[in-house]
Amino acid sequence: MEEFKNNFEFIVYLLGLAFIVYNTFRKPQIRIDKDFAVFDTQFEAMNKLMNERFLNIDKTICSLRDNHIHTIEKRQDIFEQKLNECNININKLSVIIDERIPKK
């Protein structure tokens, strides 16, 4: 009977040892899986937020670009108009000078 008791204790010891080893490797793996799931959801949320922000920045930059191009075009039109007026005035002055100064 003593031998059976020793064998039974040895089997219980081996089962306990196997359970401890199993828990030692299994619990950290479960915790790591949970942490990865949390990090994954946080990363997806952050990625979505950053995409929205960059999209808004892109829209703002395009709007600014279009506004500046429009302003430059307006200024260019005004400049061309004033340049044409100057050319007309220079031609008038040239004609007046030619009429006033006698040719020899």
Secondary structure, DSSP 8 states (H G I E B T S, - for coil): -HHHHHHHHHHHHHHHHHHHHHHHHHHHHHHHHHHHHHHHHHHHHHHHHHHHHHHHHHHHHHHHHHHHHHHHHHHHHHHHHHHHHHHHHHHHHHHHHHHHS---
